[in-house]
Amino acid sequence: IDDISGDGINDVLIGTLYSNNYCYFLNGVDGSELHSINFGEPVDAIAAIPDITEDGSMEMVAGGRNGKVYCYSGGLNSVFPVADFTADITSIEVGDSINFTDLSVNNPTDWYWIFEGGTPLTSTEQNPTVVYYSPGSYSVTLIVTNAYGSDSLIKPGYIFVETPSFYLDIKAFFEGPYYDTSMYRFLNTYGYMPNSQPYNISPWYYNGTESVASIPNNDIVDWILIELRETPGDASTANSSTMISQKAAFILKDGIIVDLDGTSFPVFNLAIFDNLYVAIWHRNHLGVMSAIPLIKAGCIYSYDFTVGSGQAYGGILAHKEIASGVWGMVGGDSNPDGQINNSDKIDVWIPQSGNSGYLEADFNMSGTVDNQDKNDVWLPNSGSGSQIPDNTPTEGFKCQVPK
């Protein structure tokens, strides 16, 4: 055919029968490919015809055995696009975004992206930004088009999205065992603590399988239950419907909450998009919830309930000053219904009085239920109630953890 490469030498067009079903425009000097077209079936016939697109060069007519006939322009500017792209990052955490960059050649004029698992799912921008909200491995497809044709590129499993991990650095004190600057750990010392989490009963019904072969740290005071709540609003909106996770853990004598190894912070594999609140539950102290959202630094969310009255949602109704400038969870809720009243004494303390072990009425956690539990812990708090929303009792001090 007449020259279409611009070198003044006639060029060549061919079609393949079986190898790949393509039509080719080739350079007449060295046979190099000028551009190619996927015909989609064996090319049975091919011919050059005069210029009909008015681009100054001959065209190609290709025919297939099933009656398929196509005409392709061979002009100097008749170059099909070739799709290509890249991303600024291909491995991210849930909620992160990725910037895609078009690297296609031969002047595409239209772009159509398909992002499996992404938001948006499709885009017609040349260089879109996409957010991924679910973990997984996802493919990306780009289709580019110009006046002479189109091309597509699929990169299977190109994007990997994983669930992020974070740690909780939480500090709280129990009123009952607190003395001087820390908490007694008699339940641990005397071997009364169970090796499995105790919150699989009412009112928690937590079905976690946390257990240890033996209590891993001599400074452990007891088991606690961590509850995470997420909401775009303030603490009053952090009701039970906003709960996103629970986990049983240990609390040390200095108030630091640790994971099952007895030393490291509890870890959660969750993506957090709104305000994060933490509630701490105990089997005979009133539950508390953070009054403000937890602050994240790096991969750690931190909160200290002990440093002021306003740290617990509900303020002085939610926890009490157990030493000068030190605030702790209120003891005496043996039943545990979020209310400290006569039923804690009559229904639990009286039947357990004089017994030793891991007992609900052992408010000071000495290992024995006695008058000190009743007089020193229960009696001053009688009528108090947990301030965690969703735990509102019918009398006395209300639990402020929202329902």
ZANU-314556 format. One record per residue: x, y, z of N, C-alpha, C in turn. Coordinates in steps of 0.2 Angstrom, whole numbers, padded with zeros to 4 digits, always signed. Layout:
<rs>
XYZXYZXYZ ...
</rs>
This chain:
<rs>
+0004-0006+0000+0000+0000+0000+0004+0006+0000 +0001+0012-0001+0005+0018-0001+0008+0019+0006 +0013+0023+0006+0016+0025+0013+0011+0028+0018 +0011+0025+0024+0007+0028+0029+0012+0029+0035 +0018+0027+0035+0022+0028+0041+0026+0035+0040 +0026+0038+0034+0029+0045+0034+0036+0044+0032 +0039+0038+0030+0046+0038+0028+0047+0038+0020 +0041+0039+0016+0042+0039+0009+0042+0032+0006 +0042+0027+0009+0042+0020+0007+0035+0017+0008 +0033+0013+0002+0027+0010+0003+0027+0005+0009 +0021+0004+0012+0020+0000+0018+0016-0006+0016 +0015-0011+0021+0012-0017+0020+0006-0018+0025 +0001-0022+0022-0004-0024+0027-0005-0031+0026 -0007-0035+0032-0008-0042+0032-0013-0044+0037 -0016-0050+0036-0021-0053+0041-0019-0060+0042 -0020-0062+0048-0018-0069+0050-0024-0073+0050 -0023-0080+0048-0029-0084+0048-0030-0088+0055 -0025-0090+0058-0026-0094+0064-0022-0092+0070 -0016-0089+0069-0012-0088+0075-0015-0084+0080 -0017-0078+0078-0020-0073+0083-0026-0069+0080 -0028-0070+0074-0034-0067+0071-0033-0059+0071 -0027-0057+0069-0026-0049+0069-0025-0047+0062 -0026-0041+0061-0024-0037+0055-0019-0032+0057 -0014-0032+0052-0008-0028+0054-0006-0023+0048 -0004-0017+0051-0001-0012+0046+0007-0012+0048 +0011-0014+0043+0018-0015+0044+0022-0010+0040 +0028-0008+0043+0032-0004+0039+0036-0007+0034 +0036-0004+0028+0038-0007+0022+0046-0007+0021 +0049-0004+0026+0056-0004+0026+0059-0011+0030 +0057-0011+0036+0059-0017+0040+0054-0022+0043 +0047-0021+0041+0042-0025+0043+0040-0024+0050 +0042-0019+0053+0040-0017+0060+0032-0015+0060 +0029-0017+0066+0022-0016+0067+0021-0008+0068 +0016-0006+0063+0014+0001+0064+0008+0002+0069 +0003-0002+0068-0002-0004+0073-0006-0010+0070 -0010-0013+0075-0013-0019+0074-0020-0019+0077 -0024-0023+0074-0031-0023+0076-0033-0030+0077 -0037-0032+0083-0039-0038+0084-0046-0039+0080 -0045-0043+0075-0051-0044+0071-0056-0049+0074 -0054-0053+0079-0059-0057+0082-0060-0064+0080 -0058-0065+0073-0059-0072+0070-0054-0072+0064 -0053-0078+0061-0048-0079+0056-0049-0074+0050 -0044-0071+0048-0045-0066+0042-0044-0070+0036 -0050-0070+0032-0050-0074+0026-0048-0070+0020 -0049-0063+0020-0047-0059+0014-0045-0052+0017 -0041-0049+0013-0038-0043+0015-0037-0039+0009 -0038-0032+0009-0037-0028+0003-0036-0021+0004 -0032-0018+0000-0032-0010+0001-0036-0007-0004 -0039-0001-0001-0044+0002-0005-0042+0010-0005 -0044+0014-0009-0042+0021-0009-0045+0024-0003 -0042+0030-0001-0043+0034+0005-0050+0036+0005 -0054+0034+0010-0061+0036+0011-0062+0040+0017 -0057+0041+0021-0057+0044+0028-0054+0051+0027 -0051+0052+0021-0048+0059+0019-0043+0061+0024 -0039+0056+0026-0033+0057+0030-0027+0056+0026 -0027+0056+0019-0021+0056+0015-0018+0049+0013 -0021+0043+0015-0018+0037+0014-0024+0032+0013 -0021+0026+0010-0026+0020+0009-0029+0017+0015 -0034+0014+0014-0037+0010+0020-0037+0002+0019 -0038-0001+0024-0038-0009+0024-0045-0011+0025 -0047-0016+0020-0054-0020+0021-0052-0027+0023 -0055-0029+0028-0053-0036+0030-0060-0040+0031 -0060-0046+0028-0066-0050+0028-0065-0057+0032 -0070-0059+0036-0070-0066+0039-0074-0071+0036 -0074-0077+0038-0077-0082+0034-0085-0082+0036 -0087-0079+0041-0094-0079+0043-0097-0072+0041 -0095-0069+0036-0098-0063+0033-0096-0057+0036 -0091-0057+0041-0089-0051+0044-0084-0047+0040 -0085-0040+0039-0081-0036+0034-0080-0030+0038 -0074-0028+0039-0072-0021+0043-0067-0017+0038 -0068-0011+0039-0063-0006+0035-0059-0002+0041 -0053-0002+0040-0049+0001+0045-0044+0006+0041 -0044+0012+0044-0040+0018+0042-0033+0016+0042 -0029+0018+0037-0022+0017+0038-0018+0024+0038 -0021+0029+0039-0018+0036+0039-0013+0037+0044 -0009+0042+0043-0003+0044+0047-0005+0045+0054 -0011+0047+0055-0014+0049+0062-0019+0043+0065 -0019+0038+0061-0024+0033+0062-0021+0028+0067 -0019+0030+0073-0016+0025+0077-0020+0023+0083 -0021+0017+0084-0026+0015+0090-0022+0016+0096 -0026+0017+0101-0023+0018+0108-0021+0011+0111 -0016+0012+0116-0014+0006+0119-0015+0008+0127 -0019+0004+0130-0021+0005+0137-0015+0003+0142 -0014+0007+0147-0009+0006+0152-0010+0011+0158 -0009+0009+0164-0010+0013+0170-0005+0011+0175 -0005+0015+0180-0002+0013+0187-0006+0016+0192 -0004+0014+0199-0007+0017+0205-0001+0019+0209 -0003+0024+0213+0003+0027+0218+0004+0022+0224 -0001+0017+0225+0000+0012+0230-0004+0006+0228 -0002+0000+0230-0007-0005+0228-0009-0010+0234 -0006-0008+0240-0007-0012+0246-0009-0007+0251 -0016-0007+0253-0018-0002+0258-0022-0005+0263 -0025-0001+0268-0029-0003+0273-0036+0000+0272 -0041-0004+0274-0048-0002+0273-0049+0006+0275 -0053+0009+0270-0054+0016+0271-0049+0021+0268 -0043+0018+0265-0038+0022+0262-0040+0023+0255 -0037+0028+0251-0038+0030+0244-0032+0028+0240 -0033+0027+0234-0028+0026+0229-0029+0031+0223 -0023+0034+0221-0023+0038+0215-0021+0034+0209 -0025+0033+0204-0023+0030+0198-0021+0035+0192 -0016+0033+0188-0013+0037+0183-0013+0033+0177 -0016+0037+0172-0017+0034+0165-0010+0034+0161 -0007+0029+0159-0001+0029+0155-0002+0027+0148 -0008+0027+0146-0010+0025+0139-0006+0029+0134 -0005+0026+0128-0002+0030+0122-0006+0030+0116 -0004+0034+0112-0008+0035+0105-0014+0040+0106 -0014+0044+0111-0019+0049+0112-0026+0047+0113 -0027+0043+0118-0034+0042+0119-0038+0048+0121 -0044+0048+0119-0049+0054+0121-0054+0052+0126 -0055+0045+0127-0060+0043+0132-0057+0038+0136 -0059+0038+0143-0057+0033+0148-0063+0030+0151 -0063+0023+0152-0068+0020+0156-0064+0015+0161 -0065+0016+0167-0061+0012+0172-0067+0008+0176 -0065+0002+0178-0069-0002+0182-0065-0004+0188 -0067-0002+0194-0063-0004+0200-0067-0009+0204 -0065-0015+0204-0069-0020+0208-0067-0019+0215 -0073-0018+0219-0072-0017+0226-0071-0010+0228 -0071-0005+0223-0069+0002+0225-0075+0006+0225 -0074+0012+0227-0079+0018+0227-0075+0024+0224 -0077+0026+0218-0083+0023+0214-0081+0017+0211 -0086+0013+0209-0085+0007+0205-0083+0008+0198 -0085+0013+0195-0082+0015+0188-0081+0022+0188 -0077+0024+0183-0075+0031+0182-0073+0033+0175 -0075+0039+0172-0073+0041+0166-0067+0046+0166 -0065+0048+0172-0059+0052+0173-0053+0049+0170 -0048+0053+0168-0042+0051+0165-0038+0048+0171 -0038+0052+0177-0034+0050+0183-0038+0050+0189 -0042+0045+0190-0047+0045+0196-0043+0043+0202 -0047+0045+0208-0045+0043+0215-0051+0038+0217 -0049+0033+0220-0054+0028+0222-0052+0026+0230 -0058+0025+0233-0057+0023+0240-0060+0015+0241 -0057+0011+0245-0059+0004+0246-0061+0004+0254 -0067+0001+0254-0070+0000+0261-0070-0007+0264 -0068-0012+0260-0069-0019+0262-0062-0022+0260 -0060-0027+0265-0054-0030+0264-0055-0035+0258 -0049-0036+0254-0049-0041+0249-0044-0039+0244 -0044-0044+0238-0039-0043+0233-0044-0041+0227 -0042-0035+0223-0047-0033+0218-0043-0031+0211 -0047-0033+0206-0044-0031+0199-0046-0024+0197 -0042-0021+0193-0043-0015+0190-0043-0015+0182 -0048-0012+0179-0049-0013+0171-0049-0006+0169 -0045-0004+0163-0045+0002+0160-0047+0001+0152 -0052+0004+0150-0053+0004+0143-0052+0011+0140 -0048+0012+0135-0046+0018+0132-0049+0018+0125 -0051+0024+0122-0054+0025+0116-0051+0031+0112 -0050+0031+0106-0049+0037+0102-0053+0036+0095 -0052+0040+0091-0056+0040+0084-0055+0034+0080 -0050+0030+0082-0048+0025+0077-0049+0018+0081 -0051+0018+0087-0052+0011+0090-0051+0012+0098 -0051+0006+0101-0051+0006+0108-0046+0000+0110 -0044+0000+0116-0040-0005+0119-0041-0006+0127 -0040-0011+0129-0042-0012+0136-0036-0016+0140 -0036-0015+0146-0031-0018+0150-0034-0020+0157 -0033-0026+0159-0035-0029+0165-0029-0031+0169 -0029-0029+0176-0024-0031+0180-0027-0035+0186 -0028-0041+0186-0031-0045+0191-0027-0045+0198 -0031-0044+0203-0028-0044+0210-0023-0038+0211 -0024-0033+0207-0019-0027+0207-0019-0024+0214 -0025-0023+0217-0026-0020+0223-0027-0024+0229 -0023-0024+0234-0024-0028+0240-0026-0023+0246 -0032-0025+0249-0034-0021+0255-0035-0025+0261 -0032-0023+0266-0032-0027+0272-0035-0023+0278 -0038-0026+0283-0041-0023+0289-0036-0021+0293 -0036-0014+0295-0031-0011+0299-0031-0014+0307 -0025-0014+0310-0025-0016+0317-0023-0010+0321 -0026-0010+0327-0024-0004+0332-0024-0007+0339 -0020-0003+0343-0020-0005+0350-0024-0001+0355 -0026-0003+0360-0029+0001+0365-0025+0002+0371 -0023+0008+0373-0019+0010+0379-0024+0013+0384 -0028+0009+0388-0033+0011+0393-0031+0010+0400 -0033+0015+0404-0031+0014+0411-0038+0016+0415 -0039+0011+0420-0045+0012+0425-0043+0009+0431 -0047+0011+0437-0046+0008+0443-0052+0005+0446 -0052+0000+0450-0058-0002+0454-0058+0001+0461 -0063+0003+0463-0063+0006+0470-0062+0001+0475 -0065-0005+0475-0064-0010+0480-0057-0012+0482 -0053-0014+0477-0046-0017+0479-0041-0011+0479 -0043-0005+0478-0038+0001+0477-0036+0003+0484 -0029+0003+0485-0026+0006+0491-0019+0009+0489 -0019+0015+0492-0013+0019+0492-0012+0022+0484 -0009+0018+0480-0008+0020+0473-0009+0015+0468 -0011+0009+0470-0013+0004+0466-0018-0001+0469 -0019-0007+0465-0025-0011+0467-0022-0018+0470 -0025-0020+0475-0023-0027+0477-0024-0032+0472 -0021-0038+0472-0021-0043+0467-0022-0050+0471 -0026-0050+0476-0027-0056+0480-0030-0062+0476 -0035-0060+0472-0038-0065+0468-0033-0069+0464 -0028-0066+0461-0023-0069+0457-0018-0073+0462 -0016-0069+0467-0011-0072+0472-0013-0079+0475 -0020-0079+0477-0023-0085+0480-0025-0090+0475 -0025-0089+0468-0026-0094+0463-0034-0094+0462 -0038-0089+0464-0045-0089+0463-0047-0087+0456 -0043-0084+0452-0045-0081+0446-0046-0087+0441 -0052-0087+0437-0052-0092+0432-0048-0091+0426 -0046-0097+0423-0042-0096+0417-0046-0094+0410 -0052-0094+0411-0057-0092+0405-0061-0086+0407 -0062-0081+0402-0066-0075+0403-0073-0077+0407 -0075-0073+0412-0081-0074+0415-0087-0070+0413 -0087-0067+0407-0092-0063+0405-0097-0066+0400 -0098-0073+0400-0102-0076+0395-0109-0077+0399 -0110-0074+0404-0117-0074+0408-0120-0068+0407 -0126-0067+0410-0130-0061+0411-0126-0056+0415 -0126-0050+0413-0130-0047+0408-0126-0046+0401 -0120-0048+0401-0116-0047+0395-0117-0052+0390 -0117-0058+0391-0118-0064+0386-0113-0063+0381 -0107-0062+0383-0101-0062+0378-0099-0069+0377 -0099-0070+0370-0097-0077+0368-0090-0078+0366 -0085-0073+0368-0078-0074+0367-0075-0080+0370 -0070-0082+0367-0066-0088+0369-0060-0087+0373 -0059-0081+0375-0052-0079+0378-0051-0084+0384 -0045-0087+0384-0043-0091+0390-0036-0092+0390 -0033-0093+0395-0026-0094+0396-0024-0101+0400 -0018-0103+0399-0016-0110+0402-0015-0108+0410 -0013-0102+0411-0012-0100+0418-0012-0092+0418 -0013-0089+0423-0013-0082+0424-0006-0079+0422 -0005-0075+0417+0002-0074+0414+0006-0069+0418 +0003-0065+0423+0007-0060+0426+0005-0059+0433 +0009-0059+0438+0008-0058+0445+0004-0052+0447 +0005-0047+0442+0002-0040+0444-0006-0040+0441 -0008-0045+0438-0015-0045+0436-0020-0045+0442 -0025-0041+0441-0030-0040+0447-0036-0044+0445 -0039-0044+0439-0045-0047+0437-0046-0047+0430 -0051-0051+0427-0053-0050+0420-0058-0044+0420 -0058-0041+0414-0062-0035+0412-0065-0037+0405 -0070-0033+0403-0073-0034+0397-0073-0027+0393 -0069-0027+0388-0069-0020+0384-0074-0020+0379 -0078-0015+0378-0083-0014+0373-0081-0007+0369 -0081-0008+0362-0080-0002+0358-0086+0000+0354 -0087+0006+0354-0093+0009+0351-0091+0015+0346 -0094+0015+0340-0092+0020+0335-0098+0024+0333 -0098+0030+0333-0103+0035+0331-0101+0041+0328 -0104+0044+0324-0102+0051+0322-0103+0056+0327 -0107+0055+0332-0109+0060+0337-0105+0060+0343 -0108+0063+0348-0105+0063+0355-0106+0057+0359 -0104+0057+0365-0105+0051+0369-0112+0049+0370 -0117+0054+0370-0124+0052+0371-0127+0048+0366 -0124+0048+0360-0126+0044+0354-0123+0037+0354 -0118+0036+0358-0114+0030+0358-0118+0024+0362 -0124+0023+0359-0128+0018+0363-0126+0011+0360 -0130+0006+0363-0128-0001+0361-0128-0003+0354 -0132+0000+0350-0133-0001+0343-0126+0001+0339 -0122+0005+0343-0116+0007+0339-0110+0003+0341 -0111-0002+0345-0106-0007+0347-0103-0010+0341 -0096-0010+0340-0093-0013+0335-0088-0019+0337 -0087-0020+0343-0082-0025+0345-0082-0026+0353 -0081-0032+0355-0080-0033+0363-0074-0038+0363 -0070-0037+0369-0065-0042+0370-0063-0042+0377 -0062-0048+0380-0060-0049+0387-0053-0048+0388 -0051-0045+0393-0044-0044+0394-0042-0044+0402 -0036-0042+0403-0034-0042+0410-0033-0034+0412 -0034-0033+0419-0032-0026+0421-0026-0027+0427 -0021-0024+0426-0015-0024+0431-0016-0020+0437 -0012-0021+0442-0013-0017+0448-0012-0009+0447 -0009-0007+0442-0008+0000+0441-0013+0003+0436 -0018-0002+0435-0024+0001+0431-0024+0000+0423 -0018-0002+0421-0017-0003+0414-0020-0010+0412 -0024-0009+0406-0027-0015+0403-0023-0018+0398 -0022-0025+0399-0017-0029+0394-0021-0035+0391 -0018-0037+0386-0020-0043+0382-0019-0049+0386 -0020-0055+0383-0020-0061+0386-0013-0063+0388 -0008-0060+0385-0001-0062+0387+0001-0058+0393 -0003-0054+0396-0002-0051+0402+0003-0045+0402 +0005-0043+0396+0009-0037+0396+0008-0032+0390 +0006-0035+0384+0004-0030+0378-0003-0027+0378 -0003-0022+0375-0010-0018+0374-0015-0023+0370 -0021-0023+0372-0026-0027+0368-0026-0024+0361 -0026-0029+0356-0026-0027+0349-0033-0028+0346 -0035-0024+0341-0041-0025+0337-0040-0024+0330 -0043-0028+0326-0043-0028+0319-0049-0025+0316 -0049-0018+0316-0055-0015+0314-0054-0008+0310 -0058-0006+0306-0057+0000+0302-0062+0005+0306 -0059+0011+0308-0063+0016+0312-0064+0022+0307 -0070+0024+0306-0072+0029+0302-0075+0035+0306 -0078+0034+0312-0081+0039+0315-0078+0040+0322 -0081+0043+0327-0079+0044+0334-0079+0037+0337 -0073+0035+0341-0073+0029+0344-0073+0030+0352 -0078+0026+0355-0078+0027+0362-0077+0020+0365 -0075+0019+0371-0073+0013+0375-0077+0013+0381 -0080+0007+0382-0084+0005+0389-0080+0000+0392 -0079+0000+0399-0076-0005+0403-0081-0008+0407 -0082-0015+0407-0086-0018+0411-0083-0023+0416 -0086-0023+0422-0083-0028+0427-0089-0031+0431 -0087-0037+0434-0092-0041+0436-0095-0039+0443 -0092-0034+0447-0095-0031+0453-0094-0024+0454 -0091-0021+0449-0091-0013+0449-0095-0010+0443 -0097-0004+0444-0102-0001+0438-0097+0000+0432 -0100-0002+0426-0097+0000+0420-0096+0007+0419 -0091+0009+0415-0090+0016+0413-0088+0016+0406 -0090+0022+0403-0088+0024+0396-0085+0030+0395 -0080+0031+0390-0077+0037+0389-0081+0043+0388 -0080+0048+0390-0084+0054+0390-0083+0058+0383 -0077+0057+0380-0075+0060+0374-0072+0054+0369 -0072+0055+0363-0069+0050+0358-0062+0049+0360 -0059+0043+0359-0052+0041+0360-0048+0045+0355 -0042+0046+0357-0037+0050+0352-0032+0044+0350 -0031+0045+0343-0026+0040+0340-0020+0043+0339 -0014+0040+0341-0008+0042+0339-0004+0036+0336 -0002+0037+0330+0000+0031+0327-0005+0025+0326 -0003+0020+0329-0008+0014+0329-0011+0013+0336 -0011+0018+0340-0013+0017+0347-0019+0022+0349 -0024+0019+0351-0030+0023+0354-0029+0023+0362 -0029+0029+0365-0027+0030+0372-0033+0033+0376 -0034+0031+0382-0039+0034+0386-0037+0032+0394 -0038+0037+0398-0036+0036+0405-0043+0039+0409 -0046+0034+0412-0052+0035+0416-0050+0038+0423 -0044+0038+0425-0042+0039+0432-0041+0046+0434 -0040+0050+0429-0037+0057+0430-0042+0063+0431 -0048+0061+0431-0053+0067+0432-0060+0065+0432 -0065+0069+0435-0072+0067+0436-0075+0067+0429 -0073+0071+0424-0076+0071+0418-0073+0066+0413 -0069+0061+0415-0067+0056+0410-0072+0051+0409 -0076+0050+0413-0082+0045+0412-0088+0048+0410 -0091+0046+0405-0098+0048+0403-0103+0048+0409 -0105+0054+0411-0110+0054+0417-0106+0058+0423 -0100+0059+0422-0096+0062+0427-0096+0059+0434 -0098+0063+0439-0097+0061+0446-0103+0056+0447 -0108+0055+0443-0113+0050+0443-0110+0043+0441 -0105+0043+0437-0103+0037+0434-0097+0034+0438 -0092+0038+0441-0087+0035+0445-0086+0040+0450 -0081+0038+0455-0080+0042+0461-0072+0043+0462 -0071+0048+0466-0064+0049+0468-0062+0045+0474 -0058+0040+0472-0056+0035+0477-0049+0037+0481 -0046+0042+0479-0040+0045+0482-0040+0052+0479 -0036+0056+0482-0035+0063+0480-0033+0063+0473 -0038+0066+0468-0036+0066+0461-0036+0060+0457 -0038+0055+0461-0039+0048+0457-0046+0046+0457 -0048+0044+0451-0055+0042+0450-0055+0034+0448 -0060+0031+0451-0061+0024+0450-0068+0021+0449 -0069+0015+0446-0076+0012+0445-0079+0011+0452 -0085+0012+0452-0089+0011+0459-0090+0004+0460 -0089+0002+0466-0090-0005+0468-0096-0007+0472 -0098-0013+0472-0104-0015+0475-0110-0018+0471 -0109-0019+0465-0114-0021+0460-0113-0029+0459 -0116-0032+0464-0114-0040+0464-0119-0043+0460 -0125-0041+0458-0130-0045+0454-0129-0046+0447 -0125-0042+0442-0124-0035+0442-0129-0032+0437 -0133-0028+0439-0138-0025+0435-0137-0017+0434 -0132-0015+0436-0130-0008+0434-0133-0003+0440 -0135-0006+0446-0138-0003+0451-0135-0006+0458 -0133-0001+0462-0131-0004+0469-0136-0002+0474 -0139-0008+0476-0145-0007+0481-0145-0013+0485 -0151-0014+0489-0152-0019+0494-0151-0026+0491 -0153-0027+0484-0153-0033+0481-0146-0036+0481 -0141-0032+0480-0134-0034+0480-0132-0037+0487 -0135-0034+0492-0133-0037+0499-0138-0043+0500 -0144-0042+0499-0149-0048+0501-0148-0054+0497 -0147-0053+0490-0147-0059+0486-0141-0062+0484 -0135-0058+0486-0129-0060+0484-0124-0060+0490 -0123-0054+0493-0118-0054+0499-0120-0058+0504 -0126-0059+0507-0128-0063+0512-0127-0070+0511 -0129-0073+0505-0128-0080+0504-0120-0082+0503 -0116-0077+0501-0109-0078+0500-0105-0076+0506 -0108-0073+0511-0104-0070+0516-0100-0076+0520 -0094-0075+0521-0090-0080+0525-0087-0085+0520 -0088-0085+0514-0085-0090+0509-0079-0086+0505 -0075-0090+0503-0069-0088+0499-0069-0091+0492 -0066-0087+0488-0066-0089+0481-0067-0083+0476 -0069-0085+0470-0070-0080+0465-0077-0078+0465 -0079-0073+0470-0086-0072+0471-0088-0065+0470 -0095-0065+0468-0097-0058+0465-0098-0053+0471 -0099-0055+0477-0100-0051+0483-0093-0049+0486 -0088-0051+0483-0081-0050+0486-0079-0043+0483 -0082-0037+0485-0081-0031+0482-0074-0028+0483 -0071-0030+0488-0064-0027+0489-0059-0032+0486 -0061-0038+0483-0057-0043+0479-0052-0046+0483 -0053-0047+0490-0048-0050+0494-0048-0057+0494 -0053-0060+0491-0054-0067+0490-0059-0070+0495 -0061-0066+0500-0066-0068+0505-0072-0063+0505 -0078-0065+0506-0084-0061+0507-0085-0060+0514 -0084-0054+0516-0085-0052+0523-0088-0045+0524 -0088-0043+0531-0091-0037+0532-0088-0031+0529 -0081-0031+0528-0078-0026+0525-0080-0025+0518 -0082-0030+0514-0085-0029+0507-0092-0025+0508 -0096-0027+0513-0102-0023+0514-0102-0016+0517 -0098-0015+0522-0097-0009+0525-0093-0004+0522 -0087-0006+0519-0083-0002+0516-0084+0000+0509 -0087-0005+0505-0089-0004+0498-0096-0003+0496 -0100-0008+0498-0107-0008+0496-0111-0002+0500 -0110-0002+0506-0114+0003+0510-0114+0010+0507 -0107+0013+0507-0107+0020+0504-0110+0021+0497 -0110+0016+0493-0112+0016+0486-0119+0014+0485 -0123+0012+0491-0130+0010+0490-0134+0015+0487 -0137+0013+0481-0141+0018+0478-0138+0021+0472 -0131+0020+0471-0127+0022+0465-0129+0017+0459 -0128+0020+0453-0129+0016+0447-0125+0017+0442 -0123+0012+0437-0118+0013+0432-0121+0018+0427 -0117+0022+0424-0119+0028+0420-0117+0026+0412 -0116+0020+0411-0115+0018+0404-0122+0018+0400 -0123+0021+0395-0129+0021+0391-0132+0014+0390 -0138+0013+0390-0141+0007+0389-0142+0003+0395 -0140+0005+0401-0140+0002+0407-0144+0005+0412 -0149+0009+0410-0153+0013+0415-0157+0009+0420 -0156+0009+0426-0160+0006+0431-0166+0010+0433 -0170+0007+0437-0176+0010+0438-0176+0014+0445 -0170+0013+0448-0169+0017+0454-0162+0019+0455 -0161+0024+0460-0154+0025+0462-0149+0028+0456 -0143+0027+0457-0138+0030+0453-0138+0026+0446 -0139+0030+0440-0140+0026+0434-0134+0025+0430 -0134+0019+0427-0128+0018+0423-0128+0022+0417 -0123+0026+0415-0123+0031+0410-0121+0029+0403 -0119+0022+0403-0117+0020+0396-0123+0019+0392 -0124+0023+0387-0131+0024+0383-0133+0017+0381 -0140+0017+0381-0143+0011+0379-0144+0011+0371 
</rs>
